[in-house]
Amino acid sequence: MNITTRSDVQADNPTLTEKLASAIADGILNGSLAPGLRLDEVSLAQQHGVSRTPVREALRQLAMSGLIDMRPRKGAIVSKVTPEQLESLFVAMAEMEATCARLAAMSMTPIDRRRLHARHEAMMALAAAGDPDAYSDANNAFHSAIYAGAHNAPIAEFTLGLRRRLAPFRRAQFRMEGRLVRSNQEHDAVVRAILSGDAAAAHAAMLHHVSLVEDAYEAFSASNAA
């Protein structure tokens, strides 16, 4: 995967960093970058046609996910996340996302609700088109809108931090056949509950959704290990 950029791209460009992190994470999750492998910043920068600075930032993001270890004098080493570690993260993610959905059902303004509905409608077309990358980007925005709609900054910030740690795993599950459509259907239950102001239903629907995200990732991981 080659990421073309302008020569003057700044190091803090979040879009570039996310693309690099996604490309490297894909290699780790599909097995082409094996556990124990040292990831050389210079080689990665040349491979993706960028400077070393955004590569360094992408590796830091992946270290938060547990996909790589940053070791003194050795740099970035591909690690292997244990099933127990991943399970703990997904449980925490489900609880926090469900809390955000419950608060959003109670606290979203009319403008917040219209924007969430519009995002959901747009994702229906992306799911039908079968574009996992575009859907993943839209999915990030969809969930972020719910965090913001909770109108509780500490909870939203903590939830976003958890999401960043799980981002590579959540994105990978969209590679499973039929997952985009099922994900959108799960979102529909969440959106309907939030828009109707049903806090309990929003909490339950989001909890169920994230549990299915974990199941989908596990199925993806098993299919790649076979």
DRENPA-3360 file (N, C-alpha, C; in nm, 2 decimals, always signed):
BEGIN
1 = MNITTRSD = +0.08/-0.12/+0.00/+0.00/+0.00/+0.00/+0.09/+0.12/+0.00 ~ +0.07/+0.21/-0.10/+0.15/+0.33/-0.11/+0.07/+0.45/-0.08 ~ +0.11/+0.53/+0.02/+0.03/+0.65/+0.05/+0.10/+0.77/-0.01 ~ +0.04/+0.84/-0.10/+0.11/+0.95/-0.17/+0.06/+1.08/-0.09 ~ +0.16/+1.17/-0.07/+0.13/+1.29/+0.00/+0.21/+1.40/-0.06 ~ +0.17/+1.53/-0.03/+0.25/+1.64/-0.07/+0.38/+1.64/+0.01 ~ +0.48/+1.70/-0.05/+0.61/+1.70/+0.02/+0.61/+1.79/+0.14 ~ +0.52/+1.88/+0.15/+0.51/+1.97/+0.27/+0.41/+1.93/+0.37;
9 = VQADNPTL = +0.37/+1.80/+0.37/+0.27/+1.76/+0.47/+0.33/+1.78/+0.61 ~ +0.25/+1.83/+0.70/+0.30/+1.86/+0.83/+0.29/+1.73/+0.92 ~ +0.38/+1.73/+1.02/+0.39/+1.61/+1.10/+0.26/+1.58/+1.18 ~ +0.19/+1.69/+1.21/+0.07/+1.67/+1.29/-0.06/+1.64/+1.21 ~ -0.04/+1.61/+1.08/-0.16/+1.58/+1.00/-0.22/+1.45/+1.04 ~ -0.34/+1.46/+1.11/-0.40/+1.34/+1.16/-0.45/+1.24/+1.06 ~ -0.49/+1.29/+0.94/-0.53/+1.20/+0.84/-0.42/+1.11/+0.79 ~ -0.30/+1.17/+0.77/-0.19/+1.10/+0.73/-0.15/+0.99/+0.83;
17 = TEKLASAI = -0.14/+1.04/+0.96/-0.10/+0.95/+1.06/-0.20/+0.83/+1.07 ~ -0.33/+0.85/+1.06/-0.43/+0.75/+1.07/-0.41/+0.65/+0.95 ~ -0.38/+0.70/+0.83/-0.36/+0.61/+0.72/-0.24/+0.52/+0.74 ~ -0.13/+0.58/+0.79/-0.01/+0.50/+0.81/-0.04/+0.40/+0.92 ~ -0.10/+0.44/+1.03/-0.13/+0.34/+1.13/-0.22/+0.23/+1.08 ~ -0.31/+0.26/+1.00/-0.40/+0.16/+0.94/-0.33/+0.06/+0.85 ~ -0.24/+0.12/+0.77/-0.16/+0.03/+0.68/-0.07/-0.06/+0.75 ~ +0.00/-0.01/+0.86/+0.09/-0.10/+0.94/+0.01/-0.20/+1.02;
25 = ADGILNGS = -0.10/-0.15/+1.08/-0.19/-0.24/+1.16/-0.24/-0.36/+1.07 ~ -0.28/-0.32/+0.95/-0.33/-0.43/+0.86/-0.23/-0.54/+0.83 ~ -0.10/-0.50/+0.82/+0.00/-0.59/+0.80/+0.02/-0.68/+0.92 ~ +0.01/-0.62/+1.04/+0.02/-0.70/+1.16/-0.09/-0.80/+1.18 ~ -0.22/-0.75/+1.16/-0.33/-0.83/+1.18/-0.35/-0.94/+1.08 ~ -0.30/-0.92/+0.95/-0.31/-1.03/+0.85/-0.19/-1.12/+0.85 ~ -0.09/-1.09/+0.94/+0.02/-1.19/+0.96/+0.14/-1.16/+0.87 ~ +0.13/-1.06/+0.78/+0.25/-1.03/+0.70/+0.36/-0.97/+0.78;
33 = LAPGLRLD = +0.33/-0.90/+0.89/+0.43/-0.85/+0.98/+0.42/-0.93/+1.11 ~ +0.51/-1.02/+1.12/+0.50/-1.13/+1.23/+0.55/-1.07/+1.37 ~ +0.49/-1.13/+1.47/+0.54/-1.09/+1.61/+0.69/-1.11/+1.62 ~ +0.75/-1.01/+1.69/+0.90/-1.01/+1.70/+0.97/-0.93/+1.60 ~ +0.90/-0.90/+1.49/+0.97/-0.82/+1.38/+0.99/-0.68/+1.42 ~ +1.11/-0.63/+1.39/+1.15/-0.49/+1.42/+1.10/-0.40/+1.30 ~ +1.02/-0.30/+1.33/+0.97/-0.21/+1.23/+1.06/-0.09/+1.22 ~ +1.13/-0.08/+1.11/+1.23/+0.03/+1.08/+1.16/+0.15/+1.03;
41 = EVSLAQQH = +1.18/+0.27/+1.09/+1.11/+0.39/+1.05/+1.15/+0.43/+0.91 ~ +1.28/+0.42/+0.88/+1.33/+0.46/+0.75/+1.26/+0.38/+0.64 ~ +1.26/+0.25/+0.66/+1.21/+0.16/+0.56/+1.06/+0.18/+0.54 ~ +0.98/+0.20/+0.65/+0.84/+0.23/+0.64/+0.81/+0.36/+0.57 ~ +0.90/+0.47/+0.60/+0.88/+0.60/+0.54/+0.90/+0.59/+0.39 ~ +1.00/+0.51/+0.35/+1.03/+0.49/+0.20/+0.92/+0.41/+0.14 ~ +0.87/+0.31/+0.20/+0.76/+0.22/+0.15/+0.64/+0.30/+0.12 ~ +0.60/+0.40/+0.21/+0.48/+0.47/+0.20/+0.50/+0.61/+0.14;
49 = GVSRTPVR = +0.62/+0.65/+0.11/+0.64/+0.77/+0.04/+0.62/+0.89/+0.13 ~ +0.66/+0.88/+0.26/+0.64/+0.99/+0.35/+0.77/+1.01/+0.43 ~ +0.77/+1.12/+0.52/+0.89/+1.14/+0.60/+0.88/+1.05/+0.72 ~ +0.98/+1.05/+0.80/+0.99/+0.96/+0.92/+0.89/+1.01/+1.03 ~ +0.87/+1.14/+1.04/+0.79/+1.20/+1.15/+0.65/+1.14/+1.16 ~ +0.57/+1.14/+1.05/+0.44/+1.07/+1.06/+0.44/+0.92/+1.09 ~ +0.55/+0.86/+1.04/+0.57/+0.72/+1.07/+0.59/+0.70/+1.22 ~ +0.67/+0.78/+1.28/+0.69/+0.78/+1.42/+0.56/+0.80/+1.50;
57 = EALRQLAM = +0.48/+0.89/+1.46/+0.35/+0.91/+1.52/+0.25/+0.80/+1.51 ~ +0.26/+0.74/+1.39/+0.17/+0.62/+1.36/+0.21/+0.50/+1.46 ~ +0.34/+0.48/+1.47/+0.39/+0.38/+1.56/+0.35/+0.40/+1.70 ~ +0.35/+0.52/+1.74/+0.31/+0.56/+1.88/+0.16/+0.52/+1.90 ~ +0.08/+0.55/+1.80/-0.06/+0.51/+1.81/-0.08/+0.36/+1.82 ~ +0.00/+0.29/+1.74/-0.01/+0.14/+1.75/+0.04/+0.09/+1.88 ~ +0.13/+0.15/+1.94/+0.18/+0.11/+2.07/+0.07/+0.12/+2.17 ~ -0.02/+0.22/+2.16/-0.14/+0.23/+2.25/-0.23/+0.11/+2.23;
65 = SGLIDMRP = -0.24/+0.06/+2.11/-0.33/-0.05/+2.08/-0.27/-0.18/+2.13 ~ -0.14/-0.18/+2.16/-0.07/-0.31/+2.20/-0.02/-0.39/+2.09 ~ -0.03/-0.34/+1.96/+0.01/-0.41/+1.85/+0.16/-0.41/+1.83 ~ +0.23/-0.31/+1.89/+0.37/-0.30/+1.89/+0.42/-0.26/+2.02 ~ +0.55/-0.30/+2.05/+0.62/-0.25/+2.17/+0.72/-0.15/+2.13 ~ +0.73/-0.04/+2.20/+0.84/+0.05/+2.18/+0.95/+0.02/+2.28 ~ +1.06/-0.03/+2.24/+1.17/-0.08/+2.33/+1.29/+0.01/+2.32 ~ +1.36/+0.05/+2.43/+1.48/+0.13/+2.43/+1.59/+0.06/+2.34;
73 = RKGAIVSK = +1.64/+0.14/+2.26/+1.76/+0.10/+2.17/+1.72/+0.00/+2.06 ~ +1.59/-0.05/+2.07/+1.55/-0.15/+1.97/+1.44/-0.09/+1.88 ~ +1.37/+0.01/+1.93/+1.26/+0.07/+1.85/+1.13/+0.00/+1.86 ~ +1.06/+0.00/+1.75/+0.92/-0.06/+1.75/+0.93/-0.21/+1.71 ~ +0.87/-0.30/+1.79/+0.87/-0.44/+1.77/+0.73/-0.49/+1.77 ~ +0.70/-0.57/+1.67/+0.56/-0.62/+1.66/+0.53/-0.71/+1.77 ~ +0.43/-0.69/+1.85/+0.39/-0.77/+1.96/+0.27/-0.85/+1.93 ~ +0.22/-0.93/+2.02/+0.10/-1.01/+2.00/+0.01/-0.99/+2.11;
81 = VTPEQLES = -0.11/-0.93/+2.08/-0.21/-0.90/+2.19/-0.27/-1.03/+2.23 ~ -0.28/-1.06/+2.36/-0.34/-1.18/+2.40/-0.49/-1.17/+2.40 ~ -0.56/-1.28/+2.38/-0.71/-1.28/+2.38/-0.77/-1.22/+2.51 ~ -0.70/-1.24/+2.62/-0.74/-1.19/+2.75/-0.74/-1.04/+2.75 ~ -0.63/-0.98/+2.70/-0.61/-0.84/+2.69/-0.72/-0.77/+2.60 ~ -0.74/-0.84/+2.49/-0.84/-0.79/+2.39/-0.98/-0.79/+2.45 ~ -1.01/-0.90/+2.52/-1.14/-0.92/+2.58/-1.17/-0.81/+2.69 ~ -1.07/-0.78/+2.77/-1.08/-0.67/+2.87/-1.11/-0.54/+2.80;
89 = LFVAMAEM = -1.04/-0.51/+2.69/-1.05/-0.38/+2.62/-1.19/-0.37/+2.56 ~ -1.24/-0.48/+2.50/-1.37/-0.48/+2.44/-1.48/-0.46/+2.55 ~ -1.47/-0.53/+2.66/-1.57/-0.51/+2.77/-1.57/-0.37/+2.81 ~ -1.45/-0.31/+2.84/-1.45/-0.17/+2.88/-1.51/-0.08/+2.77 ~ -1.48/-0.11/+2.64/-1.53/-0.03/+2.53/-1.68/-0.04/+2.52 ~ -1.74/-0.15/+2.54/-1.88/-0.17/+2.53/-1.95/-0.09/+2.64 ~ -1.90/-0.10/+2.76/-1.96/-0.03/+2.87/-1.96/+0.12/+2.85 ~ -1.84/+0.17/+2.80/-1.83/+0.32/+2.79/-1.92/+0.37/+2.67;
97 = EATCARLA = -1.92/+0.29/+2.56/-2.00/+0.33/+2.45/-2.15/+0.33/+2.48 ~ -2.19/+0.22/+2.56/-2.33/+0.21/+2.60/-2.37/+0.33/+2.69 ~ -2.28/+0.37/+2.78/-2.30/+0.49/+2.86/-2.32/+0.61/+2.78 ~ -2.23/+0.63/+2.68/-2.25/+0.75/+2.59/-2.38/+0.75/+2.52 ~ -2.42/+0.63/+2.47/-2.55/+0.62/+2.40/-2.67/+0.65/+2.50 ~ -2.66/+0.61/+2.62/-2.77/+0.64/+2.72/-2.77/+0.79/+2.74 ~ -2.66/+0.85/+2.77/-2.65/+0.99/+2.79/-2.70/+1.07/+2.67 ~ -2.66/+1.02/+2.55/-2.70/+1.09/+2.43/-2.85/+1.09/+2.41;
105 = AMSMTPID = -2.91/+0.98/+2.45/-3.06/+0.98/+2.44/-3.13/+1.08/+2.53 ~ -3.06/+1.11/+2.64/-3.12/+1.21/+2.73/-3.07/+1.35/+2.70 ~ -2.96/+1.37/+2.64/-2.89/+1.50/+2.64/-2.88/+1.56/+2.50 ~ -2.89/+1.48/+2.39/-2.87/+1.54/+2.26/-2.97/+1.65/+2.23 ~ -2.91/+1.76/+2.16/-3.00/+1.87/+2.12/-3.07/+1.83/+1.99 ~ -3.17/+1.90/+1.94/-3.23/+1.87/+1.82/-3.13/+1.87/+1.70 ~ -3.03/+1.96/+1.70/-2.93/+1.96/+1.60/-2.85/+1.84/+1.60 ~ -2.81/+1.80/+1.73/-2.73/+1.68/+1.74/-2.80/+1.56/+1.68;
113 = RRRLHARH = -2.93/+1.55/+1.71/-3.01/+1.44/+1.66/-3.02/+1.43/+1.51 ~ -3.04/+1.55/+1.45/-3.05/+1.56/+1.31/-2.91/+1.51/+1.24 ~ -2.81/+1.56/+1.30/-2.67/+1.52/+1.25/-2.65/+1.37/+1.26 ~ -2.69/+1.31/+1.37/-2.67/+1.17/+1.39/-2.75/+1.09/+1.29 ~ -2.87/+1.13/+1.27/-2.96/+1.07/+1.17/-2.90/+1.08/+1.03 ~ -2.85/+1.20/+1.00/-2.79/+1.22/+0.87/-2.67/+1.13/+0.85 ~ -2.59/+1.11/+0.95/-2.47/+1.03/+0.94/-2.51/+0.88/+0.92 ~ -2.61/+0.84/+0.99/-2.66/+0.70/+0.98/-2.72/+0.68/+0.84;
121 = EAMMALAA = -2.79/+0.77/+0.79/-2.85/+0.76/+0.65/-2.73/+0.74/+0.55 ~ -2.63/+0.83/+0.56/-2.52/+0.82/+0.47/-2.45/+0.69/+0.47 ~ -2.44/+0.63/+0.59/-2.37/+0.50/+0.61/-2.44/+0.39/+0.54 ~ -2.57/+0.40/+0.53/-2.65/+0.29/+0.46/-2.60/+0.27/+0.32 ~ -2.57/+0.38/+0.25/-2.52/+0.38/+0.11/-2.38/+0.32/+0.11 ~ -2.30/+0.35/+0.21/-2.16/+0.30/+0.21/-2.16/+0.15/+0.24 ~ -2.25/+0.11/+0.33/-2.27/-0.04/+0.36/-2.31/-0.11/+0.23 ~ -2.41/-0.06/+0.16/-2.46/-0.12/+0.04/-2.35/-0.13/-0.07;
129 = AGDPDAYS = -2.26/-0.03/-0.07/-2.15/-0.02/-0.17/-2.04/-0.12/-0.14 ~ -2.03/-0.16/-0.01/-1.93/-0.26/+0.03/-1.79/-0.21/+0.03 ~ -1.78/-0.08/+0.07/-1.64/-0.02/+0.08/-1.60/-0.01/+0.23 ~ -1.52/-0.11/+0.27/-1.49/-0.11/+0.42/-1.41/+0.01/+0.47 ~ -1.32/+0.06/+0.38/-1.24/+0.17/+0.43/-1.33/+0.30/+0.45 ~ -1.41/+0.33/+0.35/-1.50/+0.45/+0.36/-1.60/+0.43/+0.47 ~ -1.65/+0.31/+0.49/-1.74/+0.28/+0.60/-1.67/+0.30/+0.73 ~ -1.55/+0.25/+0.74/-1.48/+0.26/+0.87/-1.46/+0.41/+0.91;
137 = DANNAFHS = -1.42/+0.49/+0.81/-1.41/+0.63/+0.84/-1.54/+0.70/+0.89 ~ -1.65/+0.66/+0.82/-1.78/+0.71/+0.85/-1.82/+0.66/+0.99 ~ -1.78/+0.54/+1.02/-1.82/+0.48/+1.14/-1.75/+0.55/+1.26 ~ -1.63/+0.59/+1.24/-1.56/+0.67/+1.34/-1.64/+0.80/+1.37 ~ -1.68/+0.86/+1.27/-1.75/+0.99/+1.28/-1.89/+0.97/+1.35 ~ -1.95/+0.85/+1.32/-2.08/+0.82/+1.37/-2.07/+0.80/+1.52 ~ -1.97/+0.72/+1.57/-1.96/+0.70/+1.71/-1.91/+0.82/+1.78 ~ -1.83/+0.90/+1.72/-1.78/+1.02/+1.78/-1.90/+1.12/+1.80;
145 = AIYAGAHN = -1.99/+1.12/+1.71/-2.11/+1.20/+1.73/-2.19/+1.16/+1.85 ~ -2.19/+1.04/+1.88/-2.27/+0.99/+2.00/-2.19/+1.03/+2.13 ~ -2.06/+1.02/+2.12/-1.98/+1.06/+2.24/-2.00/+1.21/+2.27 ~ -2.00/+1.29/+2.16/-2.02/+1.43/+2.18/-2.16/+1.46/+2.23 ~ -2.26/+1.38/+2.17/-2.40/+1.40/+2.21/-2.43/+1.37/+2.35 ~ -2.34/+1.29/+2.42/-2.35/+1.26/+2.56/-2.34/+1.39/+2.65 ~ -2.27/+1.49/+2.59/-2.25/+1.62/+2.66/-2.19/+1.60/+2.80 ~ -2.09/+1.51/+2.80/-2.01/+1.49/+2.93/-1.87/+1.47/+2.88;
153 = APIAEFTL = -1.79/+1.58/+2.89/-1.66/+1.58/+2.83/-1.56/+1.47/+2.89 ~ -1.56/+1.45/+3.02/-1.47/+1.34/+3.07/-1.50/+1.20/+3.02 ~ -1.63/+1.17/+3.01/-1.67/+1.04/+2.96/-1.64/+1.03/+2.81 ~ -1.67/+1.13/+2.73/-1.64/+1.13/+2.59/-1.49/+1.11/+2.56 ~ -1.41/+1.18/+2.64/-1.27/+1.18/+2.62/-1.21/+1.04/+2.66 ~ -1.26/+0.98/+2.77/-1.21/+0.85/+2.80/-1.26/+0.74/+2.70 ~ -1.38/+0.75/+2.65/-1.43/+0.66/+2.55/-1.35/+0.67/+2.42 ~ -1.32/+0.79/+2.38/-1.24/+0.81/+2.26/-1.10/+0.75/+2.28;
161 = GLRRRLAP = -1.04/+0.76/+2.39/-0.91/+0.70/+2.42/-0.92/+0.55/+2.40 ~ -1.02/+0.49/+2.46/-1.04/+0.34/+2.44/-1.06/+0.31/+2.30 ~ -1.14/+0.39/+2.23/-1.16/+0.36/+2.08/-1.03/+0.36/+2.01 ~ -0.94/+0.46/+2.04/-0.81/+0.46/+1.97/-0.73/+0.34/+1.99 ~ -0.74/+0.28/+2.11/-0.66/+0.16/+2.14/-0.72/+0.04/+2.07 ~ -0.85/+0.04/+2.04/-0.91/-0.07/+1.97/-0.93/-0.05/+1.82 ~ -0.89/+0.07/+1.77/-0.92/+0.11/+1.64/-0.87/+0.00/+1.53 ~ -0.75/-0.05/+1.54/-0.71/-0.15/+1.44/-0.80/-0.28/+1.44;
169 = FRRAQFRM = -0.84/-0.32/+1.55/-0.93/-0.44/+1.56/-1.07/-0.41/+1.52 ~ -1.12/-0.29/+1.55/-1.25/-0.26/+1.50/-1.26/-0.24/+1.35 ~ -1.15/-0.18/+1.30/-1.15/-0.17/+1.15/-1.14/-0.30/+1.08 ~ -1.06/-0.39/+1.14/-1.04/-0.52/+1.07/-1.16/-0.60/+1.05 ~ -1.26/-0.59/+1.15/-1.38/-0.67/+1.14/-1.47/-0.63/+1.02 ~ -1.45/-0.52/+0.97/-1.52/-0.48/+0.85/-1.49/-0.55/+0.72 ~ -1.38/-0.63/+0.73/-1.34/-0.71/+0.62/-1.42/-0.84/+0.61 ~ -1.49/-0.87/+0.71/-1.58/-0.99/+0.71/-1.69/-0.97/+0.61;
177 = EGRLVRSN = -1.72/-1.07/+0.53/-1.83/-1.06/+0.43/-1.96/-1.04/+0.50 ~ -2.04/-0.94/+0.46/-2.17/-0.90/+0.51/-2.16/-0.82/+0.64 ~ -2.04/-0.79/+0.69/-2.04/-0.72/+0.82/-2.08/-0.57/+0.81 ~ -2.06/-0.51/+0.69/-2.10/-0.37/+0.68/-2.25/-0.35/+0.70 ~ -2.32/-0.44/+0.63/-2.47/-0.43/+0.63/-2.52/-0.46/+0.78 ~ -2.46/-0.56/+0.84/-2.50/-0.60/+0.97/-2.47/-0.49/+1.07 ~ -2.35/-0.43/+1.06/-2.31/-0.32/+1.14/-2.41/-0.20/+1.13 ~ -2.45/-0.17/+1.01/-2.55/-0.06/+0.99/-2.68/-0.10/+1.05;
185 = QEHDAVVR = -2.72/-0.22/+1.04/-2.85/-0.26/+1.10/-2.84/-0.25/+1.26 ~ -2.73/-0.28/+1.31/-2.71/-0.26/+1.46/-2.71/-0.11/+1.49 ~ -2.65/-0.03/+1.41/-2.66/+0.12/+1.43/-2.80/+0.17/+1.43 ~ -2.88/+0.11/+1.34/-3.02/+0.15/+1.33/-3.10/+0.14/+1.46 ~ -3.07/+0.03/+1.54/-3.14/+0.01/+1.67/-3.09/+0.12/+1.77 ~ -2.96/+0.15/+1.76/-2.90/+0.25/+1.85/-2.96/+0.39/+1.82 ~ -2.96/+0.42/+1.69/-3.01/+0.55/+1.64/-3.16/+0.57/+1.68 ~ -3.24/+0.47/+1.65/-3.38/+0.48/+1.68/-3.41/+0.51/+1.83;
193 = AILSGDAA = -3.33/+0.44/+1.92/-3.35/+0.46/+2.06/-3.30/+0.60/+2.10 ~ -3.19/+0.64/+2.05/-3.14/+0.78/+2.09/-3.24/+0.88/+2.04 ~ -3.29/+0.87/+1.92/-3.38/+0.98/+1.86/-3.51/+0.98/+1.93 ~ -3.55/+0.86/+1.99/-3.68/+0.86/+2.06/-3.66/+0.90/+2.21 ~ -3.54/+0.92/+2.25/-3.51/+0.95/+2.39/-3.52/+0.84/+2.49 ~ -3.51/+0.72/+2.44/-3.52/+0.60/+2.52/-3.38/+0.56/+2.57 ~ -3.34/+0.61/+2.68/-3.21/+0.59/+2.74/-3.17/+0.44/+2.76 ~ -3.27/+0.37/+2.82/-3.24/+0.23/+2.85/-3.22/+0.15/+2.72;
201 = AAHAAMLH = -3.30/+0.17/+2.62/-3.29/+0.10/+2.49/-3.16/+0.14/+2.42 ~ -3.12/+0.26/+2.43/-3.00/+0.31/+2.36/-2.88/+0.24/+2.43 ~ -2.88/+0.23/+2.56/-2.77/+0.16/+2.63/-2.77/+0.01/+2.59 ~ -2.88/-0.05/+2.59/-2.88/-0.20/+2.55/-2.84/-0.22/+2.41 ~ -2.89/-0.14/+2.32/-2.86/-0.15/+2.18/-2.71/-0.13/+2.15 ~ -2.65/-0.03/+2.22/-2.51/-0.01/+2.19/-2.42/-0.12/+2.26 ~ -2.46/-0.17/+2.38/-2.39/-0.28/+2.44/-2.39/-0.40/+2.35 ~ -2.51/-0.43/+2.29/-2.52/-0.54/+2.20/-2.43/-0.52/+2.08;
209 = HVSLVEDA = -2.44/-0.40/+2.02/-2.36/-0.37/+1.90/-2.21/-0.40/+1.92 ~ -2.15/-0.35/+2.03/-2.01/-0.36/+2.05/-1.97/-0.50/+2.08 ~ -2.06/-0.58/+2.14/-2.03/-0.72/+2.16/-2.03/-0.80/+2.03 ~ -2.11/-0.75/+1.93/-2.11/-0.82/+1.80/-1.98/-0.77/+1.72 ~ -1.93/-0.65/+1.75/-1.81/-0.60/+1.69/-1.70/-0.70/+1.73 ~ -1.69/-0.73/+1.86/-1.59/-0.82/+1.91/-1.60/-0.95/+1.85 ~ -1.72/-1.01/+1.84/-1.74/-1.14/+1.77/-1.70/-1.14/+1.63 ~ -1.73/-1.03/+1.56/-1.69/-1.02/+1.42/-1.53/-1.01/+1.41;
217 = YEAFSASN = -1.47/-0.94/+1.50/-1.32/-0.94/+1.49/-1.26/-1.08/+1.52 ~ -1.32/-1.15/+1.61/-1.27/-1.28/+1.65/-1.28/-1.37/+1.53 ~ -1.40/-1.36/+1.45/-1.42/-1.44/+1.33/-1.32/-1.40/+1.23 ~ -1.29/-1.28/+1.21/-1.19/-1.23/+1.11/-1.05/-1.29/+1.15 ~ -1.02/-1.28/+1.27/-0.89/-1.32/+1.32/-0.87/-1.47/+1.30 ~ -0.98/-1.55/+1.33/-0.98/-1.69/+1.31/-0.96/-1.73/+1.16 ~ -1.03/-1.65/+1.07/-1.02/-1.69/+0.93/-0.89/-1.66/+0.87 ~ -0.81/-1.56/+0.93/-0.68/-1.53/+0.88/-0.58/-1.63/+0.94;
225 = AA = -0.61/-1.68/+1.06/-0.52/-1.78/+1.12/-0.53/-1.92/+1.05 ~ -0.64/-1.94/+0.99/-0.67/-2.08/+0.93/-0.58/-2.10/+0.81;
% end
